[in-house]
Amino acid sequence: MSKFLVIVESPTKAKTINRFLGDSYTVKNSLGHVRDLPVSKLGVDVKNNFQPTYQIIKGKSKVIKELQKIVKKVDKVYIATDQDREGEAIGWHLIESISIPSKKIERIVFHEITKQAIEKAIKNPRQIDMHLINAQQARRILDRLVGYKLSPLLAKKIRRGLSAGRVQSIALRLIVDREKEIEAFKAQEYWTIKANLKKEKEEEIFNALLIAKQGKKYEKLGIASEKQALEITEDLSDATYKVSKINKKEKKQKPLPPFTTSTLQQDAWQKLSFSAKRTMVIAQQLYEGISLGEKGNEGLITYMRTDSLNVAVSARKEANDYISEKYGKEYLPANQRIYKTKSKGAQEAHEAIRPTSVFKAPELIQKHLDTNQFKLYNLIWQRFLASQMADAILDITSIDIQAKKYLFRASGQVVRFKGFNRVYTDVGNNKKTTENLLPLLRLNEEVSLLKLLPEQHFTLPSPRYNEASLIKTLEKYGIGRPSTYAPTISTILYRNYVRLDEKRFFPEKIGIMVSDLLVKYFPDIVDIDFTAQMETDLDEIAHGKGEWVKLLQNFYEPFEKTLRIAEEKIVKIKAPTKPTDKKCKTCGSMMVIKDGRFGEFFACSAFPKCKYTEPILKKTGIKCPLCDGFVIERISRRRKVFYGCSNYPKCHFVSWDKPVLEPCPLCGAKYLVEKKSKKKSYLKCAKKECTYQKQLDSNQEVK
């Protein structure tokens, strides 16, 4: 009979830990939280120090009864839930629900699920940390107060099914404010002039950019019109181009630190096109353990909800050994790299996200991982290893070329030593380390002008947020914590406040209405500084330096007053409707166009007596390739535009690419599809076997 019980949250975690413990231990899981605030009511006594009323979550009674039986038969119970506030709270709720005697309780924490880490944790147990639990309780109650008080108001004044929350409302406001900035933005024209040059008796062409006139540098908008640009090119028509200055220098490029939750989500989005939610699901799998064949389950990465850049000394040493063995000692930095956390309120007791062992190289375990697990593990492994490697060294060359009173500059760089770039490069194409060769030139040497290239540009507004930039902004301002980014984005998408189009967030009409109402009547709820300060106060409670009841009192009293005023002042917003000449098929009344959760639709004007509705079909003019229907624009539940057959569900034709009514000149297909990437937009043939393409920006055909 086992003497000890270990309780964790998930079956996979239990399976992995069970491998490392002997017959004296029984490992069980709770399947997450077992207790929470009630679903159907507030569950918080605001008049009695905000005392919460917790209930056993539906379906968890069986789990609790099973654990109660085991607890009676063992000497000790190790609470081994996750190391953050949420994990501490899950552990506390387990203790309270099961009624575990205090003398039997031991709390253990670990950053990774490995044999060494588990054995060390069991040798160094601690008590349940009530400071962490109070911080989690305060956050949970804050969110409940905002959600249960504001959501009914939104439903009453705007539309049923709406909700509000502290962090989600800030995220929504950021997206809405950015959209308003874009709409108000007025583009300004400006020009640049580039010279195509080459050294005498050499074929290689290099470019130099006009940067100054008579010793005064051009500002970005310095050449404001085509007229100015043409005057300059005319003035340069008889110019001689001569090298006036050559500047060479060495530049060192340092690696990025290992991942935190935020930077992992950003990089996974940019490099792998993973959503924050998808990234966290896969990271959880890697943390809890993957079966590596005969070896059984092994945790492959450290805990994935962290804002710390700390790395264990043993992990740094192992990385140094691997780098030295695999790449050579020249790839080791002069001193071991130790990174300082800059994130507000970071929990320094945690570690950065890293592989549990760098010797588990991705290619060695790839056969045990599915495609997405491998991609994410490879990203984490590469980023960590690179963070412990030597700098990349670049040779930078800058050549100034004088032409009459004008100064052009050509820039080039060569990678002298790849350093950490042997393993991992920055986001995207890493232009910082892209080589650009210049010819060998001497001072006062003349070069030949092939062509002057004036180019028109327009200033651009700040881009719409994508998942990566939204998470980066929330973290920058100290809004939310590692565990909140993914659910925050999921919520505003699920509520149809925003949609993702071309991987950018666009606010929907209803999202703008909600945000504007909150800004007007509840400015604190959507104020960045106020919400950031609230996070700081919660951190203080977690560190034992703040009182959770006082925090709630300071928030709730003014919030309740504002709520009463808003109830009185906000006039119910009636759904805007547009008349049509279409008649209802049920009652014969005229149909109107209404705006709903999934966009505009036809509805009977006699509502609520008649509830007949019809979808609005946005035709593309293209016949369905599978049947006699036609292709129409549709919107998915996640507010993403796609294209399907009008005969659905009889016909299941679907395409995420926009069809364009233009025949393929190469194979005769009746339509093309529009493809977009970060770098270019182009049309291609709808038939996969056809290679026809046409750039949208240049009309250049590629066959």
PyMOL commands that set and color helices and strands:
alter all, ss='L'
color gray80, all
select helices_A, chain A and resi 11-20+61-73+85-98+102-104+115-123+130-157+166-184+226-235+261-272+276-288+293-295+313-326+329-331+362-368+371-387+419-422+431-433+467-476+485-494+509-521+528-542+548-569
alter helices_A, ss='H'
color red, helices_A
select strands_A, chain A and resi 4-8+25-29+35-36+44-45+51-52+55-56+76-79+105-107+189-199+205-213+216-217+241-253+290-291+297-298+392-403+406-417+446-458+498-501+504-507+578-583+590-596+599-604+613-615+618-623+630-635+641-645+654-655+658-660+672-676+681-685+693-695+701-702
alter strands_A, ss='S'
color yellow, strands_A
deselect
rebuild
show_as cartoon
